[in-house]
Each structure stands twice: as C-alpha cells, then as structure tokens.
C-alpha cells in the first residue's frame, strides 16, 4: 500500500496490511479504506470528492469482492469510523 495513503490514515503500513481481510486485493482494500476515511473525516468537503468516490465504488463493484461487508467493518475499526456500507454506495 502506498505510504502516503497510509500516512493520511494516521496508521503504519504494518497496521493496515495486518488488518487486510483475507482474499482481498491490496487495491480494493486501499480504495475501501479511502472511501471510509472520506466519509468519516471529510464530509465537509464532499462536493470536492464525490465524483471520484462514485467512480471508486463502481470500480469496487466490478471487482466482485466477496467479503465487502467485512472490508467495511474492519476498515471502520481500523480508522475509528462508523460509516455504513450503504452510505458508501455498495
């Protein structure tokens, strides 16, 4: 995972990699975390990122992630958020 992205989350790369749900690709995990972070910490700037977020959600859907609910649950725990899966657009 990109170290700059991990830094934005306020975590170490080791912490983020350790929490990656089984059988989830790194790119999917990073994107889910980014979406949770945006919804959890940057709602005041939603107009600036909402189109990119919609594209990210479409991309994740196309990846056919089996454990998407688990990704959201674990991501919320890791980032200290309470973002609902449906709020992300999944």
Secondary structure as UniProt FT lines:
FT   HELIX           3..9
FT   HELIX           13..18
FT   TURN            22..23
FT   HELIX           26..41
FT   HELIX           43..45
FT   HELIX           46..62
FT   TURN            63..64
FT   TURN            66..67
FT   HELIX           68..79
FT   HELIX           85..88
//
